[in-house]
Amino acid sequence: DGFFPRKWDLHNDGTVRASLAAPTLLALTAKVDADIDWLEMFDFVGPAPAGAARIGIVDTGIRETHQDITGKVIAANNFAFLYPATLIADRVGHGSHVSGIAAARGNNGTGVVGLAYGPNMKLINAKACELYNVGTPPVVQTLCFESSVANAITYATDQGANVINLSLGGGAPSALQQAALQYALAHNTLPVC
């Protein structure tokens, strides 16, 4: 896919290049082959792997219309505090970015390729983070309330997620979130924080 040369984490040849079409050198990487051996996996598995998985994304939502994501989202709900459950679109961009890293459609000649690029890799949009006015004067910030995150973890688990990605943080430990993470593990779902 066109932007594969930017994905040094998947295959590190010592460079980061703009794209396959315009191979302008953008940067050098510190160490050749400091990657996850994705290209080696692709060579072994092939362009259309037979495996299937459900990946829960607890984040700012997913832009389901993105060319590398279309048709991959199988369930969606918004758990962000004071927002309707139906506002599932990503208004920040972070959740869509994370979804692309996880499961962007691969070998389609466009965009990027995700780690789990095959057609049977599906996404669960468990939106927990949203835009809020904070402070005086108000400043718009993206916040993820602990109850929203806990509810999103439980939802993704109940929707059959095999793995849940949480690319977010907090200021203190949360017993509520810990209970949700333990719920996921008890249901054979691996949360990755």
N, C-alpha and C positions, 0 to 999 in steps of 0.2 A: 504494500500500500504506500501511497505517495510520501507520507511523512515518517515512514519507518526509520530513515537515517537519523531522526531526532531521538529515537527511543534507544539510547545507549544502555539503558537498564535491561533491555531485552537481548541486545547483541552489541557488545562493545568492541569496536575495532580500533579504538584509540581516538576516534573523532566523533563530532556531532555535526551533521550536515543539514542544510536547509530542507532538501527533499530529494527524491530520486530524480525528478525532472530537472532540478536546479541544485546540483551537488556542491554549492558554495560551502566552504568550511566555516562553521559558526564557532567551534571551540574544540579544544583538545581535552581528552579525558585523562585522568591520572594514571590509569592502569588498563592496558589491553586485557580483555576477557574478564573484567570485573563486572559480570552480568549474571543473569539467571539461566543462561543457556537456552533461551527461548528459541533461537533459530535452530539449534540442534534438536529441540523437541519438535518443532514444526517439520523438520526434515524426516523425523521418525514417524510422527502422527499423520502428517499430510494436510492438504488444504481444507478438508472437510471431516474433522474427527467425529467419530461415532458417539463419543461420550456425551452425557447430559448432566447438568447441574443447575441449581437455583441459587442465585447470589442475592442476598438481601443487602440493600444499600440504605443505611441509616444516615441521612445527610440532609441537604437542602432541596431534595427532589431530583427528578430526572427529566430532561427535555426529550420526551419520547419521539419527537419528530426528527431528531438528528439522524443523518444518513447512515451512521454506523450503529445506531441504537434502535431504529424503527423495527417494530415487531418483536422486540426482545422483552419488553416489560409485560409481565403476566398478572401482576397485582399491584395496586397502588392505593395509598391512604395517607392523609396528612394528619400528624399528631401534634403539630406545633400549637402551643398554647394560644388560645383565642382566635384561631384560624379555622375555617371550615375544612372538614375532612376531604372535600372534593377539590381543594386547591392544591393539586399534586405537581404542577409544573415547577421547574427549577427557575426561580427568579434571581438567583445569585450566581449560578454556574458551577459551583464546587461539586455538587452531587452528580451533575452530568459528566464533569471531568473524571471523577472517581469511577463512574460507571463505564466510561470509555477505557480507562486503564484496565478495569476488570474484564470487560466483555465486548468491546467494540468489534463489530463484524470484521472478519479478516479475509484477506485474499480477494477483495472486491475492487482493488485498484483505486481506492479513494480513501482519504482521511488517514486515520491511524489504525493500528491493529491492537486489540486487547489481549491480555494474557490468556483468557479463555475465549478464543475467537470463534469457535464453532457455532453452527446454526442451532444446536440444542442447548446452548448456554443461555439461560433466561435470567431476567432481573426482577427483583421485588423492590418497588419504590416505597420505602418506609420513611416518609418525610418527617423529620423531627426538628429541623432548624428552619428559621424564617427571619424576615426583616422586622425589626422593632425600633421605635423611636425611644432613645435612651438619653437621660440627662436634661440639663437646662443650660443653654437652649438645646432642644432635641437634636440628636445625631442618630442617623440610621445605622444600626449594627445588626449583624447576623448573630442570633442567639439560639442556643439549644438547651431548653429547660430539662432538668433531670427527669421529670415525669414524662415529658414528651419522648425523650430518648428511651426510657424504660418501656413505654407503651409501644414504640416502634420496634424494639428488639422482640418483644412478645409477639407482635403482629407478624413480623418476618418469619419467626419460628413457626407460628401457626399456619403460615402460607406454604410451609414445606421447604424453607431455605436450608441448603446444605451448609452454607457458610454465610456469615454476616460481616460486612465491612463497616467499621465505625472510624472514619477519619475525622475525629473531633476530639475535643478535650474539655476539661473542666478545672475549676479551682480547688476542689476538695473531693474526697471519696464520697460515694453515694450508695447508701444501703439499698435504695430503691433500684438503682441501676445494677448493683451487684446481684440482687435477687433475680432481675430479668436475665442477666448473663448466665446465672446458674440454671434458670429455666431453660434457656437455649441449650446449654450443655446436656441437661437431663433429657432433652428431646433430640439428641444426636445432631445438633447444629453447632458448628464451630464459629464463635464470635472472634473477630480479629480487630483489636483496638490499636 
